[in-house]
Every structure is written in C-alpha cells, then in structure tokens.
Amino acid sequence: MIATISSATVVGITGHPVDVEVHVGPGLPGFQMVGLPDVACREARDRVRSALLSSELEWPSKRITVNLAPSGLRKAGAGLDLAIAVGVLVANEAVPAQGLGGLVFVGEIGLDGSLRALPGVAPMVACRADQIAVVPAGSWHEARAVSPGEVRCASSLREVVHALTGGSWPDPPVQPVSENDPSPPDLADVRGQAHARLGLEIAAAGGHHFLLVGPPGSGKTMLAQRIIGLLPPLDQATALEATMVHSAAGVRRSRSAVVSVPPFEAPHHSSSMVALIGGGSQQLRPGLISLAHGGVLFLDEMGEFSPVVLDALRQPLESGVIHVARANCSATLPARFLLAAATNPCPCGGGSPGACECDEVARMRYLRRLSGPLLDRFDLRVGVDRTSVDDLISVERGEPTAVVRSRVLRARERALARSGLLNAALRPDLLDTYAVVDQAGTAMLRSELELGRLTGRGLHRIRRVARTIADLDDEGHDEEHVGGDVVAERHVALALQLRVRLRASARRDAA
C-alpha cells in the first residue's frame, strides 16, 4: 500500500513543501529512502523503527520505500521523522488514511517515541499555511506565532496515533510565566565620552553604521553594547522575518515565541566567513549577519578580523540581503542590520601622545586590513579618547538610556513621518527632497569634495547623518512643516567632525 503524508523542509530560512510517499509491499525486509536526503534525514530509518517498537506499534517485516518529493530538492535535518513514521503506519494499515486530510506533520522523533522540538519549525509551518500543522509540544508556541491557521501538537508518537484513530488531540502546552527579558546595560554607566555618546545617539536615531576608533580601555566596547537599549521594538514585518531566521538557525535568545526585541550579535574576530555570512556545504544556514537582522552586528577589534570576511559585508550593507549560492541550491537571507564596530588605531593600541610603539609601516599594515570601500560604508567614524581622571573617579552618573532613548524615538518619528524611512535608508534621489542643505552647508560639502576628502558615497552619507542631526536638534524645529526644514551648516559641520579619516590620522601621529 502507498501513503502520502504532507511535510516540509527548510532551505536557508524558507520552508518548502515536501510530500513523503511511503510504499510498504512484499519483498525482502528492508528500508530504502530516496529524494536527496542528507545524512541526518537518512538516519530517520533507525529513529522511526525504534520509536514504533518503543510505542508498541508494529514495524512491518516487508520492503519499505520512502520517496521525498520533489526529488530535486535536497532535504536536511530530522524534521521529516514524524511524517515518515505516520506514512509507515498508514501504508501498513495500522492507521486509517481518512483522518489525514488537511494535516501536515513536522517533528523529530526520539528512540522512545517522544517528539522533540526542532529548528526551522516556523518556516516549515508557514509554507503549509493552508493546512493544519501537527508539531511537537515544545514547538507549538513557535509554530502558532507564524501560522494563520490551526496548529495541533503532541508529546509522543503514541498520542499522534491515538488522535488519528479517533481520539482527541492533546491540549497545547501553557506558556510558562516568566520574567521579561533582561534589560540592556544602561548608558548611565559610561563616564565622560560626550563626543562618543553623541555619535551613539545619532547612529541609533538614524540607523547609521558607526565605527569607534580609540586606544584600549577608552570604553569603545562599553559604548557599543549600550546602543541596543536605544532602539525601539521591531515592527511586525521585521519581527516575523527575524523569527524565521532564528527558528531556521535553531537559536532562541528571547523567552517569547516572536523575536520582538532588536537582536545583538557580537562575533569573535576568528569567526569564519560561513559563520558570519551564512551557508554551509550540507545545509544552507543563516549566518550571524542574518541573526542580527533588525538589530545590531557588533565587530569588536575589527582590525583583527580577516580582510576577506570584512569585505564580504560590503554588499549586504548596501542591499539589506545576502544571496548564498551553492552548486545544488541557493537562498536569499535577510541581513538588514546596524553595523557597529570598534578598533584600535594601531597594533599596540596607541594611547596618549608619544606612547605608540609602532612604526608607520606597522600602523599602515594594520589599517590596510580595513579596505577603503568598507570604511566608506560607515556613516560615523568617531574618535574615542581615554576617559579623563576626573570623569573616572566622579560619583556622578551619566545620562541614562531612558532619557537618550526618548530623543532617539522622537527623531525616528520625525524621519518616518517625513519620508516613511529612517534617514540612513534614504536613496540619493530622496536626499534632494528630504535633506536639503542650506547654502553655507553646501559650500562646506563642496570644499570637502574638491579636497578629495569625500567620495560620492561619502557625500550621501554625510547628508544622511546631517539630516539625523537636524532631527535631533529641537532648536528651531517646526513640527508643522516636517520635512520642510533645511539642514543647516552646523549640522553638516558636526557630521563631518564625526567622520574621522583613519589613514590620515595614522600618518599624522607617526610623524
């Protein structure tokens, strides 16, 4: 007899429908699986057999053939276990086929017949939105968050068989009552660093990529870690995309089923390109830049990262997506994030004037790891000096995150009301409409271009940053003419001050 069971698999972060066709017929006892299964999927044979026997169900002593259709799509992981087990039972006439109409089965089976939560449930259920999903109890909340239809769950194969043979489905698990996610660190902990704090506020208000450059111990990492507290919750569309990414990667850093808080990813400088960008030889998985979608990707000690890995970020920074292609499959993964980075000015770390022990060749070799096109993509390049002694020993706390966040949210509201976009996302053609620079500011930009200190891309980024500074500047801001206010010379001047030239400063300090 032949049974066809609906299921799904994941490529990248996209679910793809899979029909599990099971044939149980005469012949020498055996189990054959076709349809491009990977190693984990092929091992379902032993898991399903042990699960049936542990659940006191019959494993047919016949020839069993399983086809995973479509045959040209590579199937990965253990998400097809439950569908294969149900298919074997139906094909062996242990379970009636009449009760399977409209059901899609997704889940991993343990040797004792238990159903285990697995990564990728959200995209797999979403691609079968027109059917009723049956998932492990541990994945019910995640599946329910993305499915517009009904979702059923079970804790074991025995419960699934009981429901398919006329019994009732188990009640879904109760969401455990837990505390809210821990609050991000507070900006009030930062002593001094008024210039760097301003850059952080501008970056959060406009969604601008920023780079902090300074000696060790100046507070670069401490500052960057606090930007996440300045960002608003994710909007509905971005939250759904982030949930799909985290589900496909098997990562759950939030207690809630939906990722609503902007994620913060801080990879080590030894991370490989696949870990950062995504991919893999056996299964396409999202990388850290996709896990940071909607949030912040922080590269601490950026000068220690491989130049090849850093340059791979250039295209995602512009497009907001990453296209990963392999010989047998390809995937497009979301990667719209705010890039935050910190680096020392030289290998020894620099410090106070005259303290640097590096010669000019060593300094330039260190900075050469950061290519010009990559540096050009940072809207803000902020110099961070060592904190003064008075600030370090002062008992007075700095401005707290809550106060800064209120200004950031107000500036974001102005930008969204004006153009529907954050300022960092304004296209060049929109700058002439929403970021008009006054005559004095235009003259200043012309001078920078003529001196070769700005590229065309850099000009657009300076105008975007100046637009954000104007949104944060409450002085003379006319709420009745949102978007009609002109970017002033002082806004352009501050944007230029927050864009230090690394290689120029290296040559100057060495001299």
matplotlib code that plots the C-alpha trace (Angstrom):
import matplotlib.pyplot as plt

x = [0.0, 1.1, 0.6, 1.4, 2.0, 2.4, 5.5, 8.1, 11.9, 14.0, 16.5, 18.1, 15.1, 12.5, 10.2, 9.5, 6.6, 7.6, 5.3, 6.6, 5.5, 5.8, 5.3, 5.1, 5.0, 6.2, 9.9, 12.9, 12.6, 14.4, 14.2, 15.2, 14.9, 15.2, 14.7, 18.1, 18.0, 21.1, 22.8, 20.5, 17.4, 18.6, 19.1, 15.4, 15.2, 16.6, 14.9, 11.4, 11.9, 12.9, 10.1, 7.4, 8.7, 9.0, 5.4, 4.2, 3.4, 4.2, 7.2, 6.4, 8.7, 8.3, 10.0, 9.6, 10.4, 10.2, 10.3, 10.7, 9.1, 10.1, 13.1, 15.3, 15.1, 17.7, 16.1, 18.0, 17.6, 15.2, 12.0, 10.6, 10.7, 7.1, 5.8, 7.8, 6.5, 2.9, 3.4, 4.7, 1.7, -0.8, 0.9, 0.9, -2.9, -2.2, -3.7, -6.6, -5.8, -9.2, -8.1, -5.1, -6.9, -5.5, -2.8, 0.9, 3.4, 6.6, 8.8, 11.8, 11.2, 13.3, 14.1, 11.4, 8.7, 8.8, 8.5, 11.2, 11.3, 13.5, 14.9, 13.1, 9.5, 8.4, 9.3, 8.1, 4.7, 4.5, 4.9, 2.0, -0.3, -3.4, -3.1, -3.4, 0.1, 1.0, 4.1, 5.9, 4.5, 7.8, 7.4, 3.8, 4.2, 6.7, 4.5, 1.4, 3.1, 3.6, 0.7, -2.6, -4.5, -4.9, -1.8, -2.0, 0.6, 1.6, 4.4, 4.8, 4.1, 1.6, -0.5, -0.5, -1.7, -4.4, -5.7, -5.6, -7.5, -10.5, -9.2, -8.7, -5.6, -3.8, -4.2, -1.4, 1.1, 0.6, 3.1, 5.3, 5.1, 8.5, 10.1, 10.8, 14.0, 16.9, 17.3, 20.2, 23.1, 22.5, 24.3, 24.5, 27.4, 29.6, 31.8, 32.5, 32.9, 30.4, 31.6, 31.2, 27.9, 26.6, 27.7, 25.9, 22.7, 22.9, 23.6, 20.5, 18.3, 19.1, 20.1, 23.6, 26.6, 29.3, 32.9, 34.6, 38.4, 40.5, 43.1, 42.3, 40.3, 38.7, 35.2, 34.5, 33.0, 31.1, 29.5, 28.6, 26.9, 24.5, 23.1, 20.6, 18.8, 18.2, 16.4, 12.6, 10.9, 10.9, 7.9, 5.6, 7.2, 10.8, 9.8, 8.4, 11.5, 13.7, 11.6, 12.0, 15.8, 16.2, 13.9, 15.9, 19.2, 17.8, 18.6, 16.3, 17.7, 14.3, 11.7, 8.9, 8.0, 8.3, 11.6, 10.3, 13.5, 16.3, 18.9, 22.6, 25.3, 28.9, 31.1, 34.7, 37.3, 38.3, 34.8, 34.8, 33.1, 30.4, 29.7, 29.3, 27.7, 25.8, 25.8, 27.4, 28.3, 25.5, 22.7, 22.3, 22.0, 21.7, 24.8, 25.4, 24.5, 21.1, 20.7, 21.3, 18.5, 16.6, 19.2, 22.9, 26.0, 29.0, 32.5, 34.8, 38.5, 37.6, 41.3, 41.8, 39.1, 40.2, 40.1, 38.2, 35.5, 35.2, 34.9, 32.1, 30.0, 30.0, 27.2, 24.8, 25.4, 24.0, 21.2, 20.0, 20.0, 22.7, 22.5, 24.1, 24.6, 25.9, 26.1, 22.8, 20.8, 20.6, 18.9, 18.3, 18.6, 17.6, 20.5, 19.4, 21.3, 23.1, 26.8, 28.7, 32.5, 35.4, 39.1, 42.4, 44.3, 47.4, 48.6, 50.0, 46.8, 48.3, 47.2, 48.5, 50.7, 54.2, 53.0, 52.7, 55.4, 54.5, 56.4, 54.5, 54.8, 53.2, 50.4, 49.6, 49.7, 47.2, 44.8, 45.1, 43.0, 40.1, 39.6, 38.6, 35.2, 34.3, 35.3, 33.3, 30.2, 30.4, 28.3, 30.0, 33.7, 34.1, 37.4, 37.3, 40.0, 40.8, 38.4, 39.8, 40.7, 38.1, 35.3, 36.6, 36.6, 33.5, 30.5, 28.1, 26.4, 26.0, 22.8, 20.7, 19.5, 15.8, 16.5, 18.5, 16.1, 13.2, 15.2, 16.1, 12.4, 11.3, 13.9, 12.8, 9.2, 10.1, 12.0, 9.3, 6.6, 8.6, 9.6, 8.5, 12.1, 14.9, 17.5, 20.2, 17.9, 17.2, 18.2, 20.3, 17.3, 15.3, 18.1, 17.3, 13.7, 14.1, 17.7, 18.0, 21.2, 21.4, 23.9, 26.6, 26.4, 26.6, 29.7, 31.3, 30.5, 31.9, 35.1, 35.4, 34.8, 37.3, 40.0, 39.3, 38.2, 34.8, 33.7, 30.3, 29.1, 30.6, 28.8, 25.4, 26.3, 27.3, 23.9, 22.0, 23.9, 23.3, 19.6, 19.5, 21.4, 18.8, 16.0, 17.7, 18.1, 15.0, 16.1, 14.0, 12.4, 9.0, 6.7, 4.1, 6.5, 8.0, 10.5, 10.4, 13.2, 16.5, 19.7, 21.9, 25.7, 26.1, 24.5, 26.9, 29.9, 29.1, 28.5, 32.0, 33.5, 32.0, 33.7, 37.5, 39.9, 41.8, 44.7, 45.3, 45.4, 47.8, 50.3, 50.0, 50.5, 53.5, 55.1]
y = [0.0, 3.6, 6.5, 10.2, 12.5, 16.2, 17.7, 20.4, 21.2, 24.3, 25.8, 28.9, 30.4, 29.4, 26.5, 24.2, 21.7, 18.0, 15.1, 11.9, 8.9, 5.6, 2.2, -1.0, -4.1, -7.7, -8.4, -8.9, -6.8, -3.5, 0.3, 2.5, 6.3, 8.4, 12.0, 13.7, 13.2, 14.4, 12.2, 13.4, 12.8, 9.4, 8.3, 8.6, 4.9, 3.9, 6.5, 5.7, 2.0, 2.2, 4.8, 2.4, -0.5, 1.6, 2.8, -0.9, -0.4, -2.9, -2.3, -4.2, -7.0, -6.0, -3.9, -0.2, 2.5, 6.2, 8.9, 12.6, 14.6, 16.8, 14.7, 17.6, 19.4, 18.5, 17.6, 18.3, 17.7, 15.5, 17.4, 14.6, 11.9, 12.3, 12.3, 9.2, 7.4, 8.2, 7.2, 3.8, 3.3, 4.3, 2.2, -0.8, -0.1, 0.5, 4.0, 4.9, 7.2, 9.0, 11.1, 12.6, 15.1, 18.6, 17.7, 18.4, 16.6, 18.2, 16.9, 14.9, 11.5, 10.1, 6.4, 6.2, 7.6, 11.1, 14.2, 16.7, 20.4, 21.1, 24.2, 25.5, 24.9, 28.4, 28.5, 24.9, 25.6, 28.9, 27.3, 25.0, 27.8, 26.3, 23.1, 22.1, 21.6, 18.8, 19.7, 18.6, 20.2, 22.0, 23.8, 24.7, 28.3, 29.0, 27.4, 29.2, 32.6, 32.3, 30.2, 31.8, 28.5, 25.8, 24.1, 20.8, 19.3, 16.0, 14.9, 11.4, 9.2, 7.3, 10.5, 11.1, 7.6, 7.9, 11.1, 9.7, 6.6, 8.6, 10.1, 13.7, 15.8, 16.8, 20.3, 22.7, 23.5, 26.5, 29.3, 29.4, 32.5, 34.1, 37.4, 39.8, 39.6, 41.2, 44.9, 46.0, 47.8, 51.5, 54.4, 55.9, 53.5, 55.4, 58.1, 61.1, 60.4, 63.1, 63.1, 59.3, 59.3, 61.8, 59.6, 56.7, 58.7, 59.8, 56.3, 55.0, 57.8, 57.4, 53.8, 54.7, 52.3, 53.6, 52.8, 53.7, 54.3, 54.7, 53.1, 50.1, 50.9, 54.0, 52.5, 51.5, 48.1, 49.5, 52.2, 49.9, 47.3, 50.0, 51.0, 48.2, 49.9, 53.0, 51.1, 50.6, 47.2, 45.6, 46.3, 43.4, 42.6, 42.7, 40.7, 38.0, 37.9, 37.7, 34.9, 32.9, 33.4, 32.5, 29.5, 28.2, 28.6, 26.9, 29.9, 31.2, 34.1, 35.5, 33.9, 34.9, 32.9, 36.0, 38.0, 41.5, 42.9, 44.0, 41.3, 42.0, 39.8, 40.2, 37.5, 36.8, 38.1, 34.5, 33.8, 32.2, 33.7, 31.0, 31.7, 35.4, 35.3, 32.0, 28.9, 25.5, 22.5, 20.2, 22.6, 26.3, 28.0, 31.7, 33.4, 36.0, 38.9, 37.4, 36.6, 40.4, 41.3, 44.2, 44.7, 45.3, 43.5, 44.5, 43.7, 44.3, 44.5, 44.9, 45.3, 41.6, 40.2, 38.6, 41.2, 38.7, 38.3, 42.0, 42.8, 40.2, 42.6, 45.3, 44.0, 43.2, 46.6, 48.2, 45.8, 44.5, 40.9, 38.2, 35.9, 32.5, 30.1, 26.6, 24.0, 22.3, 25.1, 28.8, 31.1, 34.8, 35.7, 39.0, 40.9, 44.5, 45.5, 48.4, 47.7, 48.8, 48.3, 49.2, 49.1, 50.3, 52.9, 50.6, 47.1, 48.2, 50.2, 53.6, 55.8, 59.1, 61.1, 59.5, 56.2, 54.4, 51.8, 51.1, 52.5, 53.9, 50.7, 48.6, 51.1, 51.3, 47.5, 47.2, 49.8, 48.2, 45.3, 47.8, 48.4, 51.9, 50.8, 49.2, 52.3, 54.4, 52.5, 53.7, 56.8, 57.7, 57.2, 58.5, 59.0, 57.9, 59.2, 57.8, 59.0, 61.8, 61.1, 63.4, 61.6, 58.2, 59.0, 61.0, 59.5, 61.4, 59.0, 59.9, 60.5, 57.3, 55.3, 56.2, 59.9, 59.4, 56.8, 59.4, 61.7, 58.9, 57.8, 61.4, 61.8, 58.5, 59.5, 62.7, 60.8, 58.2, 60.9, 62.8, 60.0, 56.7, 55.7, 56.1, 58.6, 56.0, 54.3, 57.5, 56.9, 59.6, 60.9, 61.3, 63.4, 66.3, 66.2, 65.4, 66.5, 69.9, 71.6, 75.4, 77.5, 77.6, 73.8, 73.2, 75.3, 73.2, 70.0, 71.3, 72.2, 68.6, 67.1, 69.3, 68.5, 64.7, 64.0, 62.8, 60.4, 60.4, 57.7, 59.6, 62.8, 60.9, 59.5, 62.9, 64.3, 61.5, 62.0, 65.7, 65.1, 63.0, 65.6, 68.2, 65.8, 65.6, 69.3, 70.7, 74.3, 75.9, 72.7, 73.3, 70.3, 71.8, 71.6, 68.2, 67.7, 71.3, 72.3, 72.7, 71.0, 73.8, 74.4, 73.4, 70.1, 69.4, 70.5, 68.1, 65.3, 65.9, 66.0, 62.6, 61.1, 60.9, 59.8, 56.8, 56.6, 60.4, 60.3, 57.3, 59.2, 62.3, 60.5, 58.6, 61.8]
z = [0.0, -0.7, 1.7, 1.0, 4.0, 3.9, 5.5, 4.8, 4.9, 5.2, 2.7, 4.2, 6.1, 3.6, 4.1, 1.1, 1.0, 0.9, 0.2, 2.0, -0.1, 1.7, 0.0, 2.1, -0.1, -0.5, -0.8, 1.4, 4.6, 4.1, 4.2, 1.3, 1.2, -2.0, -2.9, -1.9, 1.9, 3.8, 6.5, 9.3, 7.2, 6.1, 9.7, 10.2, 9.4, 12.7, 14.7, 13.3, 13.7, 17.3, 18.0, 16.6, 18.6, 21.8, 21.3, 21.0, 17.3, 14.6, 12.3, 9.1, 8.1, 4.4, 1.8, 2.7, 0.2, 1.1, -1.6, -0.6, -3.3, -5.1, -5.7, -6.9, -3.6, -1.0, 2.3, 5.5, 9.2, 11.2, 10.6, 8.4, 11.1, 12.1, 8.6, 7.8, 10.9, 10.1, 6.5, 7.5, 9.8, 7.2, 4.4, 6.8, 7.5, 11.2, 10.9, 8.7, 5.8, 6.1, 9.1, 7.4, 5.2, 5.6, 8.1, 7.7, 10.1, 11.2, 14.0, 15.2, 16.9, 19.7, 20.1, 22.8, 20.6, 22.1, 19.8, 20.1, 19.2, 16.3, 14.4, 11.5, 12.6, 11.9, 8.2, 7.7, 9.1, 7.3, 3.9, 4.6, 5.9, 4.2, 6.2, 9.9, 11.3, 13.8, 15.6, 18.9, 22.0, 22.5, 19.2, 19.5, 20.6, 17.8, 15.2, 16.4, 16.2, 12.5, 11.4, 10.4, 10.8, 13.4, 15.0, 16.8, 19.0, 20.6, 23.0, 21.6, 18.6, 20.7, 21.2, 17.4, 16.7, 19.3, 17.7, 14.2, 15.2, 16.6, 19.8, 20.7, 20.2, 23.4, 24.7, 23.7, 26.4, 28.6, 28.0, 31.1, 33.2, 33.2, 33.8, 30.9, 29.0, 30.9, 30.3, 28.2, 30.0, 30.8, 29.3, 32.7, 33.5, 30.9, 32.4, 30.2, 26.5, 25.5, 21.8, 21.5, 23.3, 20.8, 17.9, 19.5, 19.8, 16.2, 15.0, 16.9, 15.7, 12.0, 11.8, 10.8, 10.7, 13.1, 13.9, 17.2, 17.0, 20.1, 22.4, 24.7, 27.8, 26.4, 26.5, 22.9, 23.7, 26.6, 24.4, 21.6, 23.9, 25.1, 21.7, 21.8, 24.6, 22.4, 19.7, 19.5, 19.3, 15.9, 13.7, 12.7, 9.4, 10.7, 13.8, 11.5, 9.4, 12.5, 13.9, 10.7, 10.8, 14.5, 14.0, 11.0, 12.9, 16.0, 18.1, 20.8, 22.8, 23.8, 26.1, 23.7, 20.5, 18.3, 18.2, 19.0, 20.7, 18.3, 18.4, 19.2, 17.7, 18.6, 16.8, 17.8, 15.3, 14.5, 13.0, 9.5, 6.5, 6.6, 10.2, 9.5, 6.1, 6.2, 4.0, 4.6, 2.5, 3.7, 4.6, 4.0, 7.4, 8.2, 9.4, 12.1, 9.8, 9.3, 13.0, 13.5, 11.1, 12.6, 15.3, 15.7, 14.5, 16.6, 15.4, 18.3, 17.5, 13.8, 12.9, 13.9, 11.5, 8.3, 5.4, 3.2, 5.9, 6.4, 2.7, 2.4, 4.4, 1.8, -0.4, 2.5, 3.9, 0.7, -0.2, 3.2, 2.0, 1.4, -1.6, -0.8, -3.7, -3.8, -6.6, -5.7, -4.1, -3.3, -0.8, -0.2, 3.5, 5.1, 6.5, 7.3, 10.4, 12.0, 11.9, 14.9, 15.1, 17.3, 16.5, 17.9, 15.9, 15.6, 16.7, 20.1, 20.8, 20.9, 23.8, 24.9, 22.6, 22.3, 23.8, 20.5, 19.8, 16.2, 13.2, 10.3, 8.3, 11.1, 11.5, 7.8, 7.5, 10.4, 8.9, 5.5, 6.8, 6.7, 3.0, 1.8, 0.4, 3.7, 5.7, 3.3, 4.3, 7.9, 8.2, 11.5, 12.4, 15.9, 17.6, 21.3, 23.7, 27.1, 29.8, 31.9, 35.5, 36.9, 35.0, 36.1, 39.8, 39.7, 41.5, 39.2, 36.7, 33.1, 31.2, 31.5, 28.5, 29.1, 28.5, 25.4, 24.1, 24.2, 22.0, 19.6, 19.3, 18.7, 15.9, 14.4, 14.4, 12.6, 9.9, 9.4, 9.2, 6.6, 4.2, 5.7, 6.0, 8.5, 7.3, 6.8, 4.2, 2.1, -1.5, -3.3, -5.2, -2.0, -0.3, -2.6, -1.3, 2.4, 3.2, 1.5, 2.7, 3.0, 1.0, 3.7, 4.3, 0.5, 0.3, 3.1, 1.3, -2.0, -0.3, 1.1, -2.3, -4.0, -1.4, -2.1, 1.5, 0.4, -2.2, -3.9, -1.4, 1.4, 0.4, 0.5, 3.9, 5.3, 4.1, 5.8, 9.1, 8.9, 8.4, 11.5, 13.5, 12.4, 13.5, 17.0, 17.1, 18.7, 18.4, 15.7, 14.6, 13.1, 13.7, 11.4, 8.4, 8.9, 6.1, 5.1, 7.5, 5.8, 7.0, 8.4, 8.2, 11.8, 11.2, 8.2, 10.2, 13.1, 10.6, 9.1, 12.6, 13.3, 10.3, 11.1, 8.5, 9.9, 7.5, 7.6, 11.4, 11.3, 9.1, 11.2, 14.6, 13.2, 12.0]

ax = plt.figure().add_subplot(projection="3d")
ax.plot(x, y, z, "-o")
ax.set_aspect("equal")
plt.show()
